[in-house]
Amino acid sequence: MNSNRQTSSPEDVVHLLKSDTVAAELQKSKVAPAGENRPGTVDTPAAITAGKIVERITLTQGQTLRLLALDLFGNREFWVYIYLENKKNIQNPNVVPIGTELVIPDPVHYNINATEPQSVESARELGDKILNNIKGK
């Protein structure tokens, strides 16, 4: 992708995503163009809000929030942020049905950094609190 290009509107982002170059890059990656749900891929801008691209993924067989966090963010403990972004659609983070569409959290918003021990520890502590609250219900 041309890193020098500045996008100023959602229409520019959509146009960029439709270009042949980007389509070829998306085809090689785990990212699917908006509206194209390939199992196990991130769905690029199904929603663009406030200039931010919202990525989505559809959970496939064998995937869990922990495995998804490991794949996307480099550490299983970050599952908690996927859960928080999607808790209105998930009753129990340990049992997420296949086919559930999940919003992928913004790593900057949650300070997700697998190379930073404090980031991992904060996620672990928050995850433990959430799981203990679910068990207590």
N, CA, C and O of each residue as an XYZ file, in Angstrom:
548
protein
N       0.840     -1.168      0.000
C       0.000      0.000      0.000
C       0.887      1.233      0.000
O       1.948      1.210      0.624
N       0.510      2.276     -0.652
C       1.274      3.498     -0.705
C       1.119      4.244      0.608
O       0.051      4.786      0.893
N       2.181      4.277      1.412
C       2.086      4.893      2.727
C       2.060      6.413      2.660
O       1.748      7.063      3.658
N       2.380      6.991      1.513
C       2.361      8.438      1.383
C       0.958      8.981      1.154
O       0.733     10.183      1.299
N       0.024      8.130      0.803
C      -1.337      8.592      0.515
C      -2.057      8.929      1.809
O      -2.063      8.140      2.753
N      -2.656     10.097      1.843
C      -3.446     10.540      2.980
C      -4.918     10.399      2.609
O      -5.332     10.878      1.553
N      -5.707      9.757      3.447
C      -7.132      9.658      3.180
C      -7.844     10.653      4.070
O      -7.568     10.744      5.266
N      -8.765     11.400      3.479
C      -9.420     12.455      4.239
C     -10.898     12.197      4.456
O     -11.549     12.918      5.212
N     -11.428     11.191      3.813
C     -12.850     10.932      3.988
C     -13.118      9.435      3.876
O     -12.299      8.693      3.333
N     -14.270      8.989      4.394
C     -14.624      7.572      4.233
C     -14.690      7.143      2.775
O     -14.365      6.002      2.446
N     -15.116      8.064      1.889
C     -15.182      7.729      0.471
C     -13.795      7.434     -0.085
O     -13.633      6.526     -0.900
N     -12.782      8.204      0.358
C     -11.402      7.959     -0.067
C     -10.933      6.583      0.399
O     -10.251      5.874     -0.341
N     -11.299      6.206      1.628
C     -10.902      4.905      2.159
C     -11.525      3.797      1.333
O     -10.845      2.837      0.970
N     -12.810      3.918      1.031
C     -13.495      2.904      0.240
C     -12.878      2.814     -1.151
O     -12.663      1.716     -1.663
N     -12.591      3.967     -1.770
C     -11.957      3.969     -3.090
C     -10.606      3.277     -3.032
O     -10.286      2.476     -3.910
N      -9.808      3.573     -2.014
C      -8.502      2.952     -1.853
C      -8.636      1.447     -1.708
O      -7.852      0.696     -2.288
N      -9.617      1.002     -0.946
C      -9.803     -0.430     -0.732
C     -10.244     -1.160     -1.987
O     -10.045     -2.369     -2.103
N     -10.843     -0.437     -2.932
C     -11.310     -1.065     -4.160
C     -10.231     -1.123     -5.242
O     -10.434     -1.738     -6.289
N      -9.088     -0.485     -4.992
C      -8.038     -0.469     -6.012
C      -7.472     -1.868     -6.201
O      -7.494     -2.686     -5.282
N      -6.964     -2.135     -7.396
C      -6.412     -3.450     -7.709
C      -5.243     -3.808     -6.811
O      -5.124     -4.957     -6.386
N      -4.384     -2.856     -6.516
C      -3.222     -3.113     -5.686
C      -3.637     -3.560     -4.294
O      -3.139     -4.560     -3.778
N      -4.544     -2.820     -3.696
C      -5.001     -3.167     -2.357
C      -5.744     -4.490     -2.387
O      -5.572     -5.307     -1.482
N      -6.560     -4.723     -3.399
C      -7.296     -5.987     -3.502
C      -6.327     -7.157     -3.546
O      -6.575     -8.189     -2.921
N      -5.228     -7.010     -4.275
C      -4.234     -8.087     -4.340
C      -3.583     -8.301     -2.986
O      -3.358     -9.442     -2.582
N      -3.274     -7.210     -2.273
C      -2.687     -7.329     -0.941
C      -3.660     -7.986      0.028
O      -3.263     -8.827      0.834
N      -4.928     -7.609     -0.047
C      -5.935     -8.200      0.833
C      -6.106     -9.682      0.558
O      -6.291    -10.474      1.482
N      -6.044    -10.056     -0.709
C      -6.212    -11.456     -1.085
C      -5.133    -12.321     -0.451
O      -5.399    -13.455     -0.052
N      -3.900    -11.784     -0.353
C      -2.778    -12.525      0.214
C      -2.829    -12.576      1.734
O      -2.228    -13.459      2.346
N      -3.537    -11.642      2.342
C      -3.527    -11.524      3.794
C      -4.753    -12.173      4.420
O      -5.533    -12.856      3.756
N      -4.896    -11.934      5.728
C      -6.062    -12.433      6.450
C      -7.165    -11.386      6.478
O      -8.059    -11.452      7.322
N      -7.113    -10.431      5.577
C      -8.115     -9.371      5.547
C      -8.997     -9.566      4.327
O      -8.500     -9.790      3.224
N     -10.299     -9.481      4.522
C     -11.249     -9.625      3.424
C     -11.880     -8.271      3.136
O     -12.135     -7.508      4.069
N     -12.138     -7.952      1.878
C     -12.819     -6.696      1.567
C     -14.192     -6.639      2.229
O     -14.805     -7.672      2.501
N     -14.659     -5.439      2.481
C     -15.950     -5.248      3.131
C     -17.034     -6.019      2.402
O     -17.105     -6.004      1.174
N     -17.869     -6.687      3.168
C     -18.986     -7.423      2.599
C     -18.632     -8.818      2.129
O     -19.522     -9.596      1.785
N     -17.350     -9.152      2.106
C     -16.939    -10.485      1.679
C     -16.482    -11.257      2.907
O     -15.377    -11.032      3.402
N     -17.304    -12.153      3.400
C     -16.985    -12.906      4.598
C     -16.310    -14.215      4.252
O     -16.978    -15.215      3.988
N     -14.994    -14.211      4.254
C     -14.243    -15.451      4.109
C     -13.980    -15.955      5.511
O     -13.553    -15.170      6.359
N     -14.214    -17.225      5.798
C     -13.991    -17.737      7.145
C     -12.570    -17.457      7.614
O     -11.605    -17.636      6.871
N     -12.461    -17.008      8.874
C     -11.167    -16.786      9.482
C     -10.447    -15.543      9.022
O      -9.246    -15.408      9.254
N     -11.151    -14.624      8.372
C     -10.512    -13.400      7.912
C     -11.160    -12.201      8.574
O     -12.309    -12.251      9.012
N     -10.409    -11.141      8.635
C     -10.940     -9.881      9.141
C     -11.706     -9.220      8.012
O     -11.232     -9.178      6.877
N     -12.879     -8.708      8.313
C     -13.706     -8.011      7.333
C     -13.373     -6.532      7.431
O     -13.705     -5.884      8.423
N     -12.712     -5.986      6.396
C     -12.366     -4.571      6.416
C     -13.617     -3.733      6.318
O     -14.720     -4.277      6.266
N     -13.478     -2.453      6.291
C     -14.498     -1.535      6.745
C     -15.949     -1.867      6.419
O     -16.497     -1.417      5.413
N     -16.539     -2.641      7.268
C     -17.976     -2.834      7.215
C     -18.610     -1.588      7.806
O     -19.767     -1.270      7.532
N     -17.839     -0.895      8.615
C     -18.305      0.356      9.205
C     -17.134      1.317      9.252
O     -16.014      0.928      9.584
N     -17.388      2.548      8.927
C     -16.375      3.586      9.060
C     -17.028      4.670      9.896
O     -17.991      5.306      9.469
N     -16.488      4.876     11.105
C     -17.074      5.860     11.991
C     -16.020      6.852     12.409
O     -14.910      6.471     12.783
N     -16.360      8.113     12.349
C     -15.468      9.202     12.747
C     -14.095      9.061     12.109
O     -13.079      9.334     12.748
N     -14.062      8.636     10.855
C     -12.804      8.498     10.143
C     -12.003      7.268     10.528
O     -10.888      7.087     10.037
N     -12.539      6.418     11.394
C     -11.839      5.230     11.866
C     -12.429      3.999     11.190
O     -13.648      3.845     11.126
N     -11.574      3.137     10.693
C     -12.027      1.904     10.072
C     -12.273      0.880     11.176
O     -11.400      0.639     12.011
N     -13.453      0.283     11.180
C     -13.789     -0.744     12.152
C     -13.627     -2.093     11.479
O     -14.301     -2.392     10.494
N     -12.733     -2.902     12.013
C     -12.516     -4.231     11.459
C     -13.396     -5.238     12.186
O     -13.663     -5.115     13.381
N     -13.837     -6.237     11.431
C     -14.677     -7.293     11.989
C     -14.136     -8.638     11.538
O     -13.477     -8.753     10.504
N     -14.430     -9.645     12.336
C     -14.068    -11.013     11.983
C     -15.230    -11.915     12.372
O     -15.909    -11.674     13.370
N     -15.449    -12.940     11.587
C     -16.470    -13.925     11.909
C     -15.775    -15.147     12.485
O     -14.901    -15.734     11.848
N     -16.166    -15.524     13.687
C     -15.542    -16.647     14.388
C     -15.837    -17.950     13.649
O     -16.986    -18.241     13.314
N     -14.798    -18.721     13.402
C     -14.949    -19.998     12.711
C     -14.646    -21.141     13.675
O     -14.163    -20.924     14.787
N     -14.936    -22.348     13.232
C     -14.714    -23.520     14.074
C     -13.257    -23.585     14.514
O     -12.344    -23.391     13.712
N     -13.056    -23.858     15.792
C     -11.710    -23.968     16.341
C     -11.156    -22.655     16.869
O     -10.126    -22.643     17.544
N     -11.826    -21.551     16.570
C     -11.356    -20.256     17.070
C     -11.989    -19.951     18.417
O     -13.155    -20.263     18.656
N     -11.217    -19.347     19.279
C     -11.698    -18.838     20.565
C     -11.224    -17.395     20.676
O     -10.411    -16.943     19.870
N     -11.727    -16.676     21.663
C     -11.266    -15.304     21.856
C      -9.769    -15.287     22.161
O      -9.050    -14.405     21.691
N      -9.297    -16.260     22.945
C      -7.864    -16.322     23.272
C      -7.013    -16.584     22.039
O      -5.985    -15.935     21.845
N      -7.431    -17.530     21.205
C      -6.654    -17.827     19.996
C      -6.694    -16.658     19.017
O      -5.705    -16.365     18.346
N      -7.818    -16.010     18.945
C      -7.950    -14.838     18.087
C      -7.022    -13.716     18.574
O      -6.351    -13.068     17.771
N      -6.990    -13.494     19.889
C      -6.108    -12.471     20.465
C      -4.639    -12.795     20.190
O      -3.852    -11.905     19.868
N      -4.281    -14.053     20.316
C      -2.912    -14.474     20.031
C      -2.558    -14.183     18.576
O      -1.484    -13.658     18.282
N      -3.454    -14.524     17.684
C      -3.230    -14.317     16.253
C      -3.167    -12.831     15.887
O      -2.314    -12.416     15.103
N      -4.069    -12.040     16.456
C      -4.165    -10.625     16.093
C      -3.185     -9.724     16.839
O      -2.640     -8.777     16.270
N      -2.964    -10.032     18.130
C      -2.219     -9.113     18.979
C      -0.945     -9.701     19.594
O      -0.188     -8.980     20.244
N      -0.700    -11.000     19.396
C       0.540    -11.597     19.875
C       0.515    -12.144     21.284
O       1.539    -12.617     21.776
N      -0.646    -12.091     21.955
C      -0.750    -12.656     23.297
C      -2.214    -13.010     23.583
O      -3.125    -12.240     23.276
N      -2.415    -14.180     24.170
C      -3.776    -14.651     24.477
C      -4.515    -13.779     25.484
O      -5.744    -13.711     25.453
N      -3.788    -13.113     26.373
C      -4.438    -12.325     27.427
C      -5.274    -11.171     26.885
O      -6.153    -10.663     27.581
N      -5.012    -10.760     25.672
C      -5.751     -9.636     25.093
C      -7.161    -10.026     24.629
O      -7.870     -9.204     24.049
N      -7.568    -11.280     24.883
C      -8.926    -11.719     24.580
C      -9.946    -10.791     25.243
O     -11.032    -10.551     24.714
N      -9.568    -10.280     26.410
C     -10.493     -9.477     27.203
C     -10.964     -8.243     26.435
O     -12.106     -7.816     26.604
N     -10.115     -7.671     25.604
C     -10.494     -6.476     24.859
C     -11.417     -6.821     23.686
O     -12.280     -6.028     23.309
N     -11.224     -8.003     23.123
C     -12.166     -8.460     22.088
C     -13.536     -8.648     22.740
O     -14.562     -8.259     22.182
N     -13.534     -9.250     23.926
C     -14.785     -9.443     24.660
C     -15.450     -8.092     24.958
O     -16.644     -7.924     24.709
N     -14.691     -7.138     25.484
C     -15.270     -5.839     25.841
C     -15.882     -5.134     24.640
O     -16.923     -4.489     24.764
N     -15.252     -5.248     23.489
C     -15.798     -4.628     22.271
C     -17.079     -5.308     21.809
O     -17.856     -4.724     21.054
N     -17.302     -6.539     22.257
C     -18.418     -7.334     21.736
C     -19.322     -7.886     22.831
O     -20.124     -8.779     22.559
N     -19.220     -7.389     24.052
C     -19.937     -8.013     25.170
C     -21.454     -7.974     25.020
O     -22.151     -8.773     25.646
N     -21.976     -7.069     24.210
C     -23.431     -7.072     24.004
C     -23.881     -8.301     23.204
O     -25.055     -8.668     23.226
N     -22.929     -8.935     22.495
C     -23.246    -10.124     21.695
C     -22.687    -11.424     22.280
O     -22.891    -12.501     21.720
N     -21.979    -11.316     23.410
C     -21.350    -12.495     24.006
C     -21.804    -12.619     25.458
O     -21.523    -11.742     26.275
N     -22.499    -13.695     25.779
C     -22.924    -13.905     27.156
C     -21.787    -14.429     28.018
O     -21.625    -14.012     29.165
N     -21.001    -15.343     27.462
C     -19.897    -15.947     28.190
C     -18.676    -15.972     27.273
O     -18.716    -16.599     26.214
N     -17.588    -15.298     27.663
C     -16.419    -15.245     26.786
C     -15.754    -16.602     26.557
O     -14.953    -16.754     25.635
N     -16.083    -17.576     27.387
C     -15.532    -18.928     27.216
C     -16.324    -19.756     26.208
O     -15.864    -20.803     25.753
N     -17.521    -19.275     25.863
C     -18.379    -20.013     24.936
C     -18.957    -19.030     23.917
O     -20.043    -18.485     24.111
N     -18.219    -18.813     22.840
C     -18.663    -17.897     21.795
C     -19.035    -18.749     20.583
O     -18.182    -19.452     20.042
N     -20.287    -18.698     20.151
C     -20.738    -19.552     19.045
C     -20.007    -19.276     17.733
O     -19.665    -18.134     17.426
N     -19.777    -20.321     16.980
C     -19.228    -20.211     15.627
C     -20.172    -19.327     14.823
O     -21.391    -19.440     14.949
N     -19.624    -18.465     14.013
C     -20.424    -17.569     13.184
C     -20.684    -16.218     13.816
O     -21.255    -15.335     13.176
N     -20.268    -16.041     15.075
C     -20.441    -14.747     15.728
C     -19.526    -13.728     15.066
O     -18.326    -13.959     14.919
N     -20.104    -12.596     14.667
C     -19.307    -11.515     14.085
C     -18.774    -10.649     15.216
O     -19.529    -10.178     16.066
N     -17.459    -10.447     15.210
C     -16.801     -9.709     16.278
C     -16.136     -8.454     15.737
O     -15.534     -8.470     14.663
N     -16.250     -7.373     16.486
C     -15.512     -6.150     16.192
C     -14.128     -6.319     16.804
O     -13.996     -6.722     17.960
N     -13.103     -6.010     16.027
C     -11.734     -6.106     16.505
C     -11.379     -4.799     17.212
O     -11.535     -3.722     16.638
N     -10.899     -4.890     18.467
C     -10.586     -3.663     19.200
C      -9.382     -2.921     18.620
O      -8.491     -3.518     18.014
N      -9.383     -1.626     18.819
C      -8.276     -0.777     18.410
C      -7.148     -0.947     19.436
O      -7.339     -0.620     20.607
N      -5.985     -1.449     19.027
C      -4.884     -1.663     19.966
C      -4.452     -0.390     20.695
O      -4.043     -0.452     21.854
N      -4.539      0.743     20.037
C      -4.143      2.000     20.676
C      -5.112      2.348     21.809
O      -4.695      2.776     22.886
N      -6.399      2.161     21.554
C      -7.422      2.486     22.559
C      -7.215      1.692     23.849
O      -7.389      2.230     24.943
N      -6.846      0.425     23.727
C      -6.686     -0.449     24.896
C      -5.231     -0.631     25.321
O      -4.949     -1.423     26.220
N      -4.306      0.087     24.692
C      -2.881     -0.056     25.000
C      -2.437     -1.513     24.861
O      -1.777     -2.055     25.748
N      -2.796     -2.132     23.760
C      -2.438     -3.527     23.487
C      -1.033     -3.564     22.908
O      -0.780     -3.054     21.817
N      -0.120     -4.181     23.662
C       1.269     -4.293     23.221
C       1.864     -5.557     23.831
O       2.202     -5.578     25.014
N       1.990     -6.592     23.039
C       2.465     -7.887     23.528
C       3.909     -7.845     24.005
O       4.335     -8.724     24.755
N       4.665     -6.845     23.586
C       6.061     -6.752     24.026
C       6.211     -5.965     25.323
O       7.315     -5.850     25.856
N       5.121     -5.430     25.824
C       5.135     -4.644     27.051
C       4.502     -5.459     28.184
O       3.287     -5.658     28.189
N       5.307     -5.934     29.145
C       4.770     -6.786     30.226
C       3.598     -6.168     30.984
O       2.667     -6.881     31.358
N       3.628     -4.852     31.217
C       2.534     -4.216     31.957
C       1.226     -4.252     31.164
O       0.152     -4.381     31.751
N       1.307     -4.140     29.856
C       0.121     -4.222     29.009
C      -0.501     -5.611     29.109
O      -1.720     -5.744     29.223
N       0.328     -6.633     29.068
C      -0.148     -8.019     29.172
C      -0.732     -8.273     30.559
O      -1.789     -8.891     30.685
N      -0.049     -7.800     31.596
C      -0.518     -7.999     32.974
C      -1.851     -7.293     33.217
O      -2.732     -7.846     33.875
N      -2.002     -6.090     32.699
C      -3.273     -5.359     32.858
C      -4.416     -6.125     32.205
O      -5.508     -6.216     32.765
N      -4.166     -6.672     31.028
C      -5.187     -7.455     30.332
C      -5.529     -8.708     31.125
O      -6.701     -9.067     31.240
N      -4.515     -9.380     31.673
C      -4.745    -10.596     32.463
C      -5.603    -10.290     33.697
O      -6.552    -11.014     33.998
N      -5.262     -9.222     34.398
C      -6.011     -8.850     35.597
C      -7.466     -8.514     35.267
O      -8.380     -8.939     35.975
N      -7.675     -7.765     34.211
C      -9.033     -7.415     33.804
C      -9.803     -8.662     33.378
O     -10.978     -8.812     33.712
N      -9.149     -9.550     32.647
C      -9.779    -10.805     32.243
C     -10.193    -11.646     33.437
O     -11.282    -12.221     33.451
N      -9.321    -11.719     34.446
C      -9.647    -12.475     35.666
C     -10.868    -11.885     36.367
O     -11.733    -12.626     36.834
N     -10.943    -10.557     36.445
C     -12.099     -9.902     37.071
C     -13.384    -10.246     36.325
O     -14.398    -10.576     36.940
N     -13.334    -10.169     35.009
C     -14.525    -10.452     34.206
C     -14.960    -11.904     34.385
O     -16.146    -12.177     34.565
N     -14.018    -12.824     34.338
C     -14.357    -14.245     34.504
C     -14.911    -14.521     35.901
O     -15.846    -15.309     36.045
N     -14.355    -13.892     36.923
C     -14.871    -14.080     38.269
C     -16.290    -13.516     38.411
O     -17.110    -14.088     39.130
N     -16.584    -12.414     37.740
C     -17.943    -11.854     37.762
C     -18.928    -12.777     37.067
O     -20.066    -12.921     37.515
N     -18.505    -13.402     35.981
C     -19.385    -14.329     35.254
C     -19.658    -15.562     36.103
O     -20.788    -16.049     36.140
N     -18.647    -16.068     36.779
C     -18.823    -17.249     37.642
C     -19.749    -16.948     38.809
O     -20.483    -17.822     39.269
N     -19.712    -15.681     39.295
C     -20.520    -15.286     40.432
C     -21.981    -15.063     40.109
O     -22.792    -14.904     41.021
N     -22.338    -15.047     38.833
C     -23.734    -14.793     38.450
C     -24.582    -16.026     38.583
O     -25.780    -15.985     38.301
